[in-house]
Amino acid sequence: QVQLVESGGGLVQPGGSLRLSCAASGSIFSINAMGWYRQAPGKQRELVAAITSGGSTNYADSVKGRFTISRDNAKNTVYLQMNSLKPEDTAVYYCNSARVGVLGLIDDYWGQGTQVTVSS
């Protein structure tokens, strides 16, 4: 029973920046892996960035060097700082929280999605 509440999406010009936030309810936030995904029309949902409970991160090749994922366990919040935005970044961005055990994924939860549009 994890609820994810996102904020920060919007319209920006190419080269601009946005910071997405995802606040997670529940007492297990600190041990959950967190991730940001995105889905553009006609495309599959793809992983943008992820961060483990220990702080390890990974990124899609398309956003490396431009996006940064971070988490604040005290606030039960994960962030995605997006810089140097490109029109190709336009998509609905989703926050994900995953419980991972020794046998793999236990379950995961999704936010409602927030629209990011990069356009002149």
GIBEL-V498219 format. One record per pair of residues at least 6 apart in sequence whose C-alpha atoms are under 7 Angstrom apart, sorted by the first residue. I is the first residue (numbers start at 1). J is the second residue. Records with the same first field share a line. If there is no record, write none. Layout:
I: J / J
This chain:
1: 26
2: 24 / 25 / 26 / 109
3: 24 / 25
4: 22 / 23 / 24 / 25 / 110 / 111
5: 22 / 23 / 24 / 111
6: 21 / 22 / 23 / 111 / 114
7: 20 / 21 / 22 / 114
8: 18 / 19 / 20 / 21
9: 20 / 114 / 115 / 116
10: 115 / 116 / 117
11: 116 / 117 / 118
12: 117 / 118 / 119
13: 118 / 119 / 120
14: 84 / 85 / 86 / 87 / 118 / 119 / 120
15: 83 / 84 / 85 / 86
16: 83 / 84 / 85
17: 82 / 83 / 84 / 85
18: 81 / 82 / 83
19: 79 / 80 / 81 / 82
20: 79 / 80 / 81
21: 77 / 78 / 79 / 80
22: 77 / 78 / 79 / 95
23: 76 / 77 / 78
24: 76 / 77
25: 76
29: 76
30: 53 / 73
31: 53
32: 52 / 53 / 97 / 98 / 99
33: 51 / 52 / 53 / 97 / 98 / 99
34: 50 / 51 / 52 / 96 / 97 / 98
35: 49 / 50 / 51 / 95 / 96 / 97
36: 47 / 48 / 49 / 50 / 93 / 94 / 95 / 96
37: 45 / 46 / 47 / 48 / 93 / 94 / 95
38: 45 / 46 / 47 / 48 / 91 / 92 / 93 / 94
39: 45 / 46 / 91 / 92 / 93
40: 90 / 91 / 92
47: 60
48: 59 / 60
49: 58 / 59 / 60 / 69
50: 57 / 58 / 59 / 69
51: 57 / 58 / 69
66: 82 / 83 / 84
67: 80 / 81 / 82 / 83
68: 80 / 81 / 82
69: 79 / 80 / 81
70: 78 / 79 / 80
71: 77 / 78 / 79
72: 78
85: 118
86: 118
87: 118 / 119
89: 118
90: 116 / 117 / 118
91: 115 / 116 / 117
92: 113 / 114 / 115 / 116
93: 113 / 114 / 115 / 116
94: 110 / 111 / 112 / 113 / 114
95: 110 / 111
96: 108 / 109 / 110 / 111
97: 108 / 109 / 110
98: 107 / 108 / 109
99: 105 / 106 / 107 / 108
100: 106
